[in-house]
Amino acid sequence: MVTSIILLNVERTKINEAAEQLAEMEGISEAYSVSGKYDIIAIARVKSNDDLADLVTNKLLKINSILKTETMLAFQAYSRHDLESMFSIGMMK
């Protein structure tokens, strides 16, 4: 599994629309509107580097309101949250 963090600058009037489009896109597990230098941060989780390249260079082009992106490849996860167990069948609320 390849995980990357994609930082996006988007047209100001299209942030919500772009975030919704990202959230529905295969390969994007999460999309957040944020404060600061960027408008949206997307977390991509794909099977291979080739899938990431396709996502970033082809699929993101379909969202016309994206002005600029910066993609960071994650090497190691340091988290107390076990995402797989959270999404397993029988998750307790």
Buried (B, 14 or more C-beta within 10 A) or exposed (E): EBBBBBBBBBEEEBBEEBBEBBBEBEBBEEBEBBEEEBBBBBBBBBEEEEBBEBBBEEBBEEBEBBEEBEBEEEEEEEEEEEEEEEEEEEEEE
